[in-house]
Amino acid sequence: MLAITGILAGSARTLPAPTPRFLVRRAVCFSGSPWPKRAGIASMRASGDVGEDKSYNAGEVFEIMEPPPAHHQGFGTAKGTGEGKPRADVHRDGDWHHSVHVWLHDPRTDSVLIQRRSKYKDTNPDMFDVSAAGHIAMGDIPLETAVREMEEELGISTQEKNFNKLFTAVSEAKGETEKHGKYVCREFQEVYLVDIAQVENSSASPVEIKVADGEVEEAKWIPKEDLISALATNDPTYVPRSSAYVRGLADALEVET
């Protein structure tokens, strides 16, 4: 039976208004688990339609990063310039900036959580993407940002020790949205893997995913092989990732490519 719960939770960043979150969870028991667990591919969808991405702040300041070397091969190291610039201007001008990606993996079902981005996002709206992600604001630290983004987008709070750093990806993408116009997104992406079983064991309680309405349309668990296949074949419903990124993620999840 589906249980639907709604709560209000404020964001750690300065936002126009608190972001409402809604939970849809299907509970089933897995062998060896002391509490009810989500079905492997059950979907959690946000309720309502707030008409905007509550996390979006055009004036949020990003630190401009030095461009990667020409031979980066998909990976690199983010080096700040000390120069700050508003988010909207960064995406307009194509400046290099910094972000975090957090992938949630459940080793008990060998599934990975993906989210479908809000249709109001300023980049890649209404597409399937990493479990949680966000930009690193001027003066912020990557790992702290990763912890905050997972809590903001999915309602999951856990310790930094549960975040396993995989690699730093170099990404360039261009596009256009109806609401925000054209963008050029050049990022250094700090990619982390979180074992959801480890999170539950450390807190001695089950995880309940509460997606942020207006920021995330839905979240669902899918087999890890399906995720890698979708990314490797450039599935048009997924945010594109470079071949280097896909190989790095596949290696971490132990999926053959």
Buried (B, 14 or more C-beta within 10 A) or exposed (E): EEEEEEEEBEBEBEBEEEBBBBBBBBBEEBEEEEEEBBBBEBBBBBEEEBEBBBBBBEEBBBBBBEBBEEEBEBBBEBEBEEEBBBBBEBBBEBBBBBBBBBBBBBEBBBBBBBBBBBBBBBBBBEBBBBBBBBBBBBEBEBBEBBBBBBBBBBBBEBEEEBBBEBBBBBBEBEBEBEEBEEBBBBBBBBBBBBBBBBBBEEBEEBBBBBBBBBBBBBBBBBBBBBBBBBBBEEBEEBBBBBEBBBBBBBEBBEBEE
